[in-house]
Amino acid sequence: MPTLNVAGWWDQEDFYGPIKIYELLEKHDTKHENFLVVGPWNHGGWSRGTEPHARPRRFRPAIPRPITAAT
């Protein structure tokens, strides 16, 4: 089953939880369906697209494909 683990650099609740879950699932992921996204947001900030701090920012020259794009 595809799994997306999301962590935020400024997560005041639990930064290491999603990383640990990813690490544990990765050991058994023979289909390569385990993914980890870590970005510049706080706890749950990635899901609140209407807040001012959630506006698009460029942290590198180009992103090959948005995370929401179908694989």
N, C-alpha and C positions, 0 to 999 in steps of 0.2 A: 504494500500500500504506500503510495507516495506520501512523504512527510516533509513539511516545511517548518523548520525551527527558526524562530525570529528572536534576535537579541538586540538591545540598544546599548550604545556606548555609555550613555548616561542613565541607565536603568537603575533607579534607586531601590527597586524591590529585589531583583534577582538577576544579575548579569550572567552568572555562571550556570544557572539551571538549564537554559536552552542549549548551551555549549556542551554540557555534560550529557544531556539527552541525545544530542547529535552524535557525540563520541560513542555512546553505548550502542545506539542503533546502527552506526556505521560499520561496526564489527560484523554484523549479520546481514548487511545490505548487498545481497548478491545481484539484485536487479538495478542497482544504482538509482534508487528512488528516494534517497535520504538527502535533504538539502538544508543548508544553513545560510541565513542572511543576517549580517550584523551591520547596523547603520547608525547614523547620527540622530538618534531619538531617545526619549526617556521611556519609562514603563508604559507600554500601550500607545506611545506617541505615533508609531507607524500606522496605526489603524484610524487615527483621527485626522482625516485629510482636510478638515475645515479649519483647523487651528493655524494661526499665523506661522508657527515654527515648523509646520509640515510642508511649507512651500518647496518647490523643486530647487535643488542646489547642485552645483557641479563640483565634484571632488576629484575628478579625473577628466582627461580630455574627451572621452567618448565612452558610452556604454553600448556594448554590442547589441543587446536586446533587453527591453524592459522585463522586469520580473513577472509581470502579468501576462506576457506573451505566451502563447501556446507552444509547447515544445514539439 
